[in-house]
Amino acid sequence: MKKDSTDLFEETQEQWDDRVDAMLRTMIVEAGLYALENEEPPPSFTRDQIGDFCGCSKDSIRRIEEEALRKVRLKLLQ
């Protein structure tokens, strides 16, 4: 196993980040399209649901959420 691996499949941190990012984008697009087609508001998801969809833990989703919010706050302060 590589030193920078995140799992048994020797996925690097960058590969993990890219995979989870792609899964999150897919989840958002699919939910948004479904809501538009059915004239409904978009659904809300729990961290558990998001983690299950992306194949990671709710703690990983929490960290991703915190980092995203930190980046948004920094942009708003500029």
Residue pairs with C-beta under 8 A, 6 or more apart in sequence:
1 8
1 10
2 10
2 12
4 12
4 13
5 11
5 12
6 12
6 13
6 15
6 16
7 16
11 19
19 54
19 55
20 54
20 55
20 56
20 60
20 64
23 53
23 54
23 55
24 50
24 54
24 64
27 45
27 50
27 53
27 54
31 42
31 43
31 45
32 42
34 40
35 41
35 42
35 43
45 53
46 58
47 58
47 61
47 62
47 65
48 58
50 58
50 61
51 57
51 58
51 60
51 61
54 60
54 61
